[in-house]
């Protein structure tokens, strides 16, 4: 069965993100499936080094982490998928986490930072497919789902 692979945002999706309020806190749900072998572009310092997708993603974390922290980002939840309860049983995610940003302007500052733009090559080499979903954090009664 074929599936659509997503690594970078489309122009349409990124424009929709930018059209939302920029001055409120956001949570970004990240779902990642890694390549077996990282796919760096020819000429990159790590091309041909035999890194796995997971190793290339760790390099992305190491190189993008200072920018992420500088804009006020933090990881608020991280988990390891064990089984699909509702959804296609032939799909899995190698990594899942929720990143907090004080506002979407901070996220936009991060993704346009020159150091981040150099680091994101590691993410592109690492990831086979992903989902990145913006959420507005909500306060709520822990006793209810609504």
ChimeraX commands (.cxc) that place a marker at each C-alpha (Angstrom):
marker #1 position 0.00,0.00,0.00 radius 0.5
marker #1 position 1.35,3.40,-1.00 radius 0.5
marker #1 position 1.24,6.41,1.28 radius 0.5
marker #1 position 1.96,10.07,0.95 radius 0.5
marker #1 position 5.26,11.06,2.51 radius 0.5
marker #1 position 5.59,14.40,4.27 radius 0.5
marker #1 position 8.87,15.93,5.41 radius 0.5
marker #1 position 8.54,19.70,4.89 radius 0.5
marker #1 position 5.42,21.89,5.06 radius 0.5
marker #1 position 3.65,22.81,1.86 radius 0.5
marker #1 position 3.39,26.52,1.04 radius 0.5
marker #1 position -0.39,26.31,1.57 radius 0.5
marker #1 position -0.05,24.69,5.01 radius 0.5
marker #1 position 2.68,27.10,6.10 radius 0.5
marker #1 position 0.57,30.07,4.99 radius 0.5
marker #1 position -2.35,28.71,7.05 radius 0.5
marker #1 position -0.02,28.45,10.08 radius 0.5
marker #1 position 1.14,32.05,9.60 radius 0.5
marker #1 position -2.46,33.29,9.30 radius 0.5
marker #1 position -3.29,32.10,12.84 radius 0.5
marker #1 position -2.67,34.34,15.87 radius 0.5
marker #1 position 1.03,34.88,16.52 radius 0.5
marker #1 position 0.86,36.09,20.11 radius 0.5
marker #1 position -0.55,33.05,21.96 radius 0.5
marker #1 position 1.26,29.95,23.24 radius 0.5
marker #1 position 1.22,26.94,20.91 radius 0.5
marker #1 position 1.89,23.22,21.15 radius 0.5
marker #1 position 3.27,21.39,18.12 radius 0.5
marker #1 position 2.58,17.65,17.94 radius 0.5
marker #1 position 5.43,15.91,16.08 radius 0.5
marker #1 position 4.99,12.38,14.70 radius 0.5
marker #1 position 8.07,10.98,12.99 radius 0.5
marker #1 position 9.00,7.89,11.01 radius 0.5
marker #1 position 12.69,7.61,10.23 radius 0.5
marker #1 position 14.49,6.34,7.16 radius 0.5
marker #1 position 16.49,3.17,7.65 radius 0.5
marker #1 position 19.53,5.04,6.33 radius 0.5
marker #1 position 19.88,8.81,6.41 radius 0.5
marker #1 position 19.67,10.47,2.98 radius 0.5
marker #1 position 22.03,13.43,3.06 radius 0.5
marker #1 position 22.57,15.48,-0.09 radius 0.5
marker #1 position 25.81,14.91,-1.98 radius 0.5
marker #1 position 28.59,17.04,-0.58 radius 0.5
marker #1 position 27.17,17.24,2.96 radius 0.5
marker #1 position 29.74,16.47,5.65 radius 0.5
marker #1 position 27.65,13.50,6.88 radius 0.5
marker #1 position 26.81,12.07,3.44 radius 0.5
marker #1 position 28.13,8.54,3.07 radius 0.5
marker #1 position 28.86,8.13,6.79 radius 0.5
marker #1 position 26.25,5.37,7.13 radius 0.5
marker #1 position 24.07,7.14,9.68 radius 0.5
marker #1 position 20.62,5.78,10.36 radius 0.5
marker #1 position 17.63,8.07,10.21 radius 0.5
marker #1 position 17.44,8.02,14.01 radius 0.5
marker #1 position 21.11,9.05,14.26 radius 0.5
marker #1 position 20.58,11.88,11.76 radius 0.5
marker #1 position 17.58,13.05,13.78 radius 0.5
marker #1 position 19.71,13.06,16.93 radius 0.5
marker #1 position 22.17,15.28,15.02 radius 0.5
marker #1 position 19.25,17.54,14.10 radius 0.5
marker #1 position 18.33,17.79,17.79 radius 0.5
marker #1 position 21.90,18.58,18.76 radius 0.5
marker #1 position 22.36,21.25,16.09 radius 0.5
marker #1 position 18.89,22.85,16.29 radius 0.5
marker #1 position 18.52,22.61,20.07 radius 0.5
marker #1 position 20.29,25.90,20.91 radius 0.5
marker #1 position 17.99,27.83,18.55 radius 0.5
marker #1 position 14.91,25.99,19.91 radius 0.5
marker #1 position 15.90,26.94,23.48 radius 0.5
marker #1 position 16.77,30.53,22.55 radius 0.5
marker #1 position 13.28,31.19,21.16 radius 0.5
marker #1 position 11.71,29.78,24.35 radius 0.5
marker #1 position 10.82,26.31,23.08 radius 0.5
marker #1 position 10.66,23.24,25.29 radius 0.5
marker #1 position 9.49,19.64,25.06 radius 0.5
marker #1 position 6.36,19.17,27.18 radius 0.5
marker #1 position 5.73,15.51,26.36 radius 0.5
marker #1 position 7.61,12.70,24.67 radius 0.5
marker #1 position 6.45,9.12,24.10 radius 0.5
marker #1 position 7.25,5.86,22.35 radius 0.5
marker #1 position 4.48,4.30,20.29 radius 0.5
marker #1 position 3.52,0.84,21.47 radius 0.5
marker #1 position 0.42,-0.03,19.43 radius 0.5
marker #1 position -2.29,1.59,17.33 radius 0.5
marker #1 position -5.62,1.53,19.18 radius 0.5
marker #1 position -7.67,3.55,16.68 radius 0.5
marker #1 position -6.27,3.95,13.21 radius 0.5
marker #1 position -4.46,1.94,10.55 radius 0.5
marker #1 position -2.59,-0.95,12.15 radius 0.5
marker #1 position 0.05,-0.95,9.41 radius 0.5
marker #1 position 1.26,2.55,10.37 radius 0.5
marker #1 position 3.72,3.35,13.12 radius 0.5
marker #1 position 5.67,6.32,14.43 radius 0.5
marker #1 position 9.26,6.00,15.59 radius 0.5
marker #1 position 9.07,9.13,17.72 radius 0.5
marker #1 position 6.32,11.36,19.06 radius 0.5
marker #1 position 6.59,14.54,21.10 radius 0.5
marker #1 position 4.89,17.83,21.81 radius 0.5
marker #1 position 6.96,21.00,21.60 radius 0.5
marker #1 position 5.88,24.17,23.39 radius 0.5
marker #1 position 6.53,27.63,21.95 radius 0.5
marker #1 position 5.62,30.83,23.80 radius 0.5
marker #1 position 3.93,31.96,20.55 radius 0.5
marker #1 position 4.00,31.17,16.86 radius 0.5
marker #1 position 6.31,34.12,16.26 radius 0.5
marker #1 position 8.94,32.16,18.22 radius 0.5
marker #1 position 8.44,29.14,15.94 radius 0.5
marker #1 position 8.74,31.38,12.87 radius 0.5
marker #1 position 11.89,32.97,14.32 radius 0.5
marker #1 position 13.36,29.50,14.82 radius 0.5
marker #1 position 12.65,28.17,11.32 radius 0.5
marker #1 position 14.10,31.27,9.66 radius 0.5
marker #1 position 17.25,31.39,11.83 radius 0.5
marker #1 position 20.42,30.71,9.74 radius 0.5
marker #1 position 21.74,28.17,12.28 radius 0.5
marker #1 position 18.41,26.34,12.23 radius 0.5
marker #1 position 18.33,26.33,8.42 radius 0.5
marker #1 position 21.73,24.60,8.47 radius 0.5
marker #1 position 20.52,22.11,11.10 radius 0.5
marker #1 position 17.27,21.20,9.31 radius 0.5
marker #1 position 19.24,19.35,6.63 radius 0.5
marker #1 position 19.73,16.66,9.29 radius 0.5
marker #1 position 15.96,16.42,9.80 radius 0.5
marker #1 position 15.36,16.16,6.06 radius 0.5
marker #1 position 17.98,13.40,5.83 radius 0.5
marker #1 position 16.49,11.54,8.80 radius 0.5
marker #1 position 12.75,11.60,8.21 radius 0.5
marker #1 position 10.86,9.33,5.84 radius 0.5
marker #1 position 7.51,10.88,6.75 radius 0.5
marker #1 position 6.12,13.04,9.51 radius 0.5
marker #1 position 3.18,15.00,10.78 radius 0.5
marker #1 position 3.46,18.39,12.48 radius 0.5
marker #1 position 0.20,19.64,13.94 radius 0.5
marker #1 position -0.32,22.97,15.68 radius 0.5
marker #1 position -2.56,23.00,18.74 radius 0.5
marker #1 position -3.77,25.78,21.02 radius 0.5
marker #1 position -3.11,24.65,24.60 radius 0.5
marker #1 position -6.33,24.54,26.62 radius 0.5
marker #1 position -6.90,24.56,30.34 radius 0.5
marker #1 position -9.49,22.08,31.41 radius 0.5
marker #1 position -10.99,19.91,34.05 radius 0.5
marker #1 position -8.93,16.74,34.19 radius 0.5
marker #1 position -12.14,14.80,34.98 radius 0.5
marker #1 position -13.74,15.45,31.60 radius 0.5
marker #1 position -12.84,15.02,27.95 radius 0.5
marker #1 position -14.70,18.07,26.69 radius 0.5
marker link #1:1,2 radius 0.2
marker link #1:2,3 radius 0.2
marker link #1:3,4 radius 0.2
marker link #1:4,5 radius 0.2
marker link #1:5,6 radius 0.2
marker link #1:6,7 radius 0.2
marker link #1:7,8 radius 0.2
marker link #1:8,9 radius 0.2
marker link #1:9,10 radius 0.2
marker link #1:10,11 radius 0.2
marker link #1:11,12 radius 0.2
marker link #1:12,13 radius 0.2
marker link #1:13,14 radius 0.2
marker link #1:14,15 radius 0.2
marker link #1:15,16 radius 0.2
marker link #1:16,17 radius 0.2
marker link #1:17,18 radius 0.2
marker link #1:18,19 radius 0.2
marker link #1:19,20 radius 0.2
marker link #1:20,21 radius 0.2
marker link #1:21,22 radius 0.2
marker link #1:22,23 radius 0.2
marker link #1:23,24 radius 0.2
marker link #1:24,25 radius 0.2
marker link #1:25,26 radius 0.2
marker link #1:26,27 radius 0.2
marker link #1:27,28 radius 0.2
marker link #1:28,29 radius 0.2
marker link #1:29,30 radius 0.2
marker link #1:30,31 radius 0.2
marker link #1:31,32 radius 0.2
marker link #1:32,33 radius 0.2
marker link #1:33,34 radius 0.2
marker link #1:34,35 radius 0.2
marker link #1:35,36 radius 0.2
marker link #1:36,37 radius 0.2
marker link #1:37,38 radius 0.2
marker link #1:38,39 radius 0.2
marker link #1:39,40 radius 0.2
marker link #1:40,41 radius 0.2
marker link #1:41,42 radius 0.2
marker link #1:42,43 radius 0.2
marker link #1:43,44 radius 0.2
marker link #1:44,45 radius 0.2
marker link #1:45,46 radius 0.2
marker link #1:46,47 radius 0.2
marker link #1:47,48 radius 0.2
marker link #1:48,49 radius 0.2
marker link #1:49,50 radius 0.2
marker link #1:50,51 radius 0.2
marker link #1:51,52 radius 0.2
marker link #1:52,53 radius 0.2
marker link #1:53,54 radius 0.2
marker link #1:54,55 radius 0.2
marker link #1:55,56 radius 0.2
marker link #1:56,57 radius 0.2
marker link #1:57,58 radius 0.2
marker link #1:58,59 radius 0.2
marker link #1:59,60 radius 0.2
marker link #1:60,61 radius 0.2
marker link #1:61,62 radius 0.2
marker link #1:62,63 radius 0.2
marker link #1:63,64 radius 0.2
marker link #1:64,65 radius 0.2
marker link #1:65,66 radius 0.2
marker link #1:66,67 radius 0.2
marker link #1:67,68 radius 0.2
marker link #1:68,69 radius 0.2
marker link #1:69,70 radius 0.2
marker link #1:70,71 radius 0.2
marker link #1:71,72 radius 0.2
marker link #1:72,73 radius 0.2
marker link #1:73,74 radius 0.2
marker link #1:74,75 radius 0.2
marker link #1:75,76 radius 0.2
marker link #1:76,77 radius 0.2
marker link #1:77,78 radius 0.2
marker link #1:78,79 radius 0.2
marker link #1:79,80 radius 0.2
marker link #1:80,81 radius 0.2
marker link #1:81,82 radius 0.2
marker link #1:82,83 radius 0.2
marker link #1:83,84 radius 0.2
marker link #1:84,85 radius 0.2
marker link #1:85,86 radius 0.2
marker link #1:86,87 radius 0.2
marker link #1:87,88 radius 0.2
marker link #1:88,89 radius 0.2
marker link #1:89,90 radius 0.2
marker link #1:90,91 radius 0.2
marker link #1:91,92 radius 0.2
marker link #1:92,93 radius 0.2
marker link #1:93,94 radius 0.2
marker link #1:94,95 radius 0.2
marker link #1:95,96 radius 0.2
marker link #1:96,97 radius 0.2
marker link #1:97,98 radius 0.2
marker link #1:98,99 radius 0.2
marker link #1:99,100 radius 0.2
marker link #1:100,101 radius 0.2
marker link #1:101,102 radius 0.2
marker link #1:102,103 radius 0.2
marker link #1:103,104 radius 0.2
marker link #1:104,105 radius 0.2
marker link #1:105,106 radius 0.2
marker link #1:106,107 radius 0.2
marker link #1:107,108 radius 0.2
marker link #1:108,109 radius 0.2
marker link #1:109,110 radius 0.2
marker link #1:110,111 radius 0.2
marker link #1:111,112 radius 0.2
marker link #1:112,113 radius 0.2
marker link #1:113,114 radius 0.2
marker link #1:114,115 radius 0.2
marker link #1:115,116 radius 0.2
marker link #1:116,117 radius 0.2
marker link #1:117,118 radius 0.2
marker link #1:118,119 radius 0.2
marker link #1:119,120 radius 0.2
marker link #1:120,121 radius 0.2
marker link #1:121,122 radius 0.2
marker link #1:122,123 radius 0.2
marker link #1:123,124 radius 0.2
marker link #1:124,125 radius 0.2
marker link #1:125,126 radius 0.2
marker link #1:126,127 radius 0.2
marker link #1:127,128 radius 0.2
marker link #1:128,129 radius 0.2
marker link #1:129,130 radius 0.2
marker link #1:130,131 radius 0.2
marker link #1:131,132 radius 0.2
marker link #1:132,133 radius 0.2
marker link #1:133,134 radius 0.2
marker link #1:134,135 radius 0.2
marker link #1:135,136 radius 0.2
marker link #1:136,137 radius 0.2
marker link #1:137,138 radius 0.2
marker link #1:138,139 radius 0.2
marker link #1:139,140 radius 0.2
marker link #1:140,141 radius 0.2
marker link #1:141,142 radius 0.2
marker link #1:142,143 radius 0.2
marker link #1:143,144 radius 0.2
marker link #1:144,145 radius 0.2
marker link #1:145,146 radius 0.2
view
